[in-house]
């Protein structure tokens, strides 16, 4: 369990299926994440069964819970790029009433702390639709900077749109959010 | 078979094994490629077996041969084909070192891009290249690729992190640069 200020990140479990199934079939939620093919419960269960067995590199999939214990989203790191100490971050806040409240930002800062201070990554990157202003603002706040713009990289809603690549390095994270807190153990 | 001005692109065959095994284990050849570990004969057999049977929906890896004497000098491929977004990434290796700097790579790329845009109906082709690989970058620019950004410290090699330049070319840009395909009237 990784504890943030607003959320806790825990391993996903089979019983998370219903929430994920509902989110992935809501185009408002998936507009910037996925293609929008309808997802079956069976498909989502298979994904969860696999994801729940991957809580260490190369793939880390964690559920985002509020401090009250409500399951509101998913965050993941794909760290298959071991030699380069680089991993891709993905996040979805599926419960729409939880948008714009800082849960995503807190989840990312919490997972980045783990990525840099425990897994010993040097770089975390992500791609984001250039039209997804809310997400981009959140990533900037976490410390990501824009590194590239893939032109006409993504096709949806009948047209091509650009994709931004954003990255953050371990040293940049520590400069922004402080070095690891080493508490005296009791 | 795809025919360029200097090279032709054909599918791989079992008989290509020895040459490719030699190239992929030559550090001078792979220095700028995402090839980090020594490659065994068994691995190379599996690779050739896979790419020679791969359906085009999963990508297209082709051997580069000189038109002049049919000498097999390298390989080129389209990977990570995204059919909805209509894009793919391009990789190339000229394994025969005496063939470097002679325009064979550029001709192979232009030939494959023509096929990608005019036959596969792709919209965009991308690649990543180490920022100090000047010869490759010059070739990619000549083919029509433009820089889209720099991925900082994205690749670790020879004791340090290195930047990757990420480049892309769109179908419209390719046609503006290299012309629309000539349709010959049947005689």
Boltz contact constraints between the chains, C-beta under 6 A:
constraints:
  - contact:
      token1: [A, 83]
      token2: [B, 156]
      max_distance: 6.0
  - contact:
      token1: [A, 84]
      token2: [B, 155]
      max_distance: 6.0
  - contact:
      token1: [A, 84]
      token2: [B, 156]
      max_distance: 6.0
  - contact:
      token1: [A, 86]
      token2: [B, 154]
      max_distance: 6.0
  - contact:
      token1: [A, 123]
      token2: [B, 153]
      max_distance: 6.0
  - contact:
      token1: [A, 147]
      token2: [B, 149]
      max_distance: 6.0
  - contact:
      token1: [A, 147]
      token2: [B, 151]
      max_distance: 6.0
  - contact:
      token1: [A, 148]
      token2: [B, 148]
      max_distance: 6.0
  - contact:
      token1: [A, 148]
      token2: [B, 149]
      max_distance: 6.0
  - contact:
      token1: [A, 148]
      token2: [B, 166]
      max_distance: 6.0
  - contact:
      token1: [A, 149]
      token2: [B, 148]
      max_distance: 6.0
  - contact:
      token1: [A, 150]
      token2: [B, 148]
      max_distance: 6.0
  - contact:
      token1: [A, 152]
      token2: [B, 124]
      max_distance: 6.0
  - contact:
      token1: [A, 154]
      token2: [B, 85]
      max_distance: 6.0
  - contact:
      token1: [A, 155]
      token2: [B, 84]
      max_distance: 6.0
  - contact:
      token1: [A, 155]
      token2: [B, 85]
      max_distance: 6.0
  - contact:
      token1: [A, 167]
      token2: [B, 152]
      max_distance: 6.0
  - contact:
      token1: [A, 169]
      token2: [B, 153]
      max_distance: 6.0
